Amino acid sequence: MAASRTIIVAGAGIGGLTASLALARQGFRVIVLEKAERLEEVGAGLQLSPNASRVLIDLGLQPRLAPRAVTPDAISLMSARTGGEISRLPLGDPGIFQADAPYWVVHRADLQAALQAQVNDSPDIELRLGCQFEDVGTHAKGLTVAQRSGTARQQELAVALVGADGIWSAVRHHLFPEVQPRFSGLIAWRGTLDATQLPREYTSRRVQLWMGPNAHLVAYPISGARQINVVAVVPGTWNRPGWSAPGEANDVKSAFASARWHAVPRMLIGAVDGWRKWALFTVPDGGEWTDGAIALLGDAAHAMLPFAAQGAGMAIEDAAVLAKCLGETQSQGGPTVPAALKRYARLRRPRVARVQRAARQAGRIYHLSGPLAAARDLVIKGMGARRMLARQDWIYDWRA
Ligand SMILES: Cc1cc2nc3c(=O)[nH]c(=O)nc-3n(C[C@H](O)[C@H](O)[C@H](O)COP(=O)(O)OP(=O)(O)OC[C@H]3O[C@@H](n4cnc5c(N)ncnc54)[C@H](O)[C@@H]3O)c2cc1C
């Protein structure tokens, strides 16, 4: 591959695969390095709001994703104490929710499989599985990227390197070793259950958000509504770095056992048979995202708390903006690669910081207890569905 058009992307997660498709569309050749031998992810769903689905549709993914994704009718904000619905935000009512792209909930494995199939169809992208980014050196012609497959070490010339290698990013560590992910004191438990296990009223096409004292629970249908994805977030001290670990069902059940949790969320928790847990870490705001011809994207740059359901969404948006900025280097008199990457970071950072703040604030609000929780519920009721949804416009209306 000619170095002058070759961009290396480290990491074939949602951000890295989306970036490779967007870069190929701008005329680049892309090599994606993925340290895992296979792309697979079990037991986890993702909400993809219109800002993210719009980018994926623009990249041609609709035919592959639509049959597997579920378009929920509504988001229901539920009181853990009473079991009642505090507010219903109707995503299926065009009078209230007017986005020109769908709100999807999808199994992460389905999204990754759709992205991978699209990548495999692109002659300009080479996906190297079982191949790990190791090192990068800068020289007059660009970059030399060192990678390892088993015991074999290989070097490749490229004009740019994109670190899309997640929260424990080796590319970020290479550039900014002082930046360390911080443990939030929260653990996310994730599992799925077969939709046939629950009474029908609890398996409708809704995102249910159960807010309770010091914890919350999210449940929504995935895999063509055959499965329900359940995420429970509770405080904890277990903080092993990594993407996920098997969890003991009794630990999560005991976190929701108190009488302050209604029978329905307890039933949802009880119906999941295989749990996995994630210690929630974040990458502190305000750090650098680029250095010369190297840029970070997605969780590598800005891993956030999942309470705005926007981590993957921001990685997808990053990918679109990064490709657009790098595309400008190809026109006569266009910017250099380092200048284009600086522009990418300048365009993305304020928005991502705002989403990070929104996620932190949402977490505090979800976990209120006592009179503060009662006041929260009253405010949400008083606001009504239209105003509640309008508060998300700045996130959902985004375009690259
Ligand atoms: C409980 C929970 C719920 C969430 N819910 C949502 C949601 O509803 N909506 C949403 O938008 N987001 C959600 N997120 C966030 C979302 O999962 C992440 O933000 C998103 O997956 C980040 O994608 P990424 O591509 O940046 O990183 P990752 O998905 O972590 O991908 C990084 C890839 O890089 C590879 N890699 C690592 N090191 C190397 C190396 N040295 N060389 C080569 N490859 C390497 C890894 O194997 C991996 O495949 C949630 C997160 C959690 C924890």
The ligand as an ORCA input file, in Angstrom:
! r2SCAN-3c Opt
* xyz 0 1
  C     -22.536     -0.241     30.788
  C     -22.286      0.528     29.530
  C     -23.363      0.906     28.739
  C     -23.145      1.655     27.572
  N     -24.221      2.024     26.819
  C     -24.034      2.808     25.743
  C     -25.151      3.218     24.938
  O     -26.295      2.850     25.199
  N     -24.907      4.027     23.857
  C     -23.635      4.435     23.535
  O     -23.483      5.192     22.549
  N     -22.563      4.056     24.267
  C     -22.726      3.252     25.352
  N     -21.644      2.839     26.081
  C     -20.306      3.301     25.710
  C     -19.701      2.520     24.567
  O     -19.748      1.132     24.824
  C     -18.252      2.948     24.331
  O     -18.134      4.345     24.421
  C     -17.795      2.511     22.947
  O     -17.812      1.119     22.852
  C     -16.380      3.020     22.654
  O     -15.990      2.545     21.396
  P     -14.466      2.614     20.955
  O     -14.439      2.090     19.560
  O     -13.920      3.959     21.240
  O     -13.701      1.615     21.945
  P     -13.857      0.044     22.177
  O     -15.223     -0.416     21.863
  O     -13.290     -0.231     23.519
  O     -12.894     -0.604     21.072
  C     -11.488     -0.585     21.173
  C     -10.917     -1.741     20.335
  O      -9.484     -1.614     20.301
  C      -8.893     -2.894     20.467
  N      -7.530     -2.683     20.980
  C      -7.161     -2.317     22.232
  N      -5.827     -2.186     22.306
  C      -5.338     -2.462     21.056
  C      -4.029     -2.482     20.475
  N      -2.921     -2.189     21.190
  N      -3.884     -2.821     19.163
  C      -4.987     -3.129     18.417
  N      -6.256     -3.134     18.910
  C      -6.426     -2.783     20.205
  C      -9.841     -3.590     21.433
  O      -9.688     -5.005     21.362
  C     -11.213     -3.109     20.925
  O     -11.719     -3.952     19.909
  C     -21.826      2.045     27.225
  C     -20.740      1.643     28.004
  C     -20.961      0.861     29.145
  C     -19.782      0.434     29.971
*
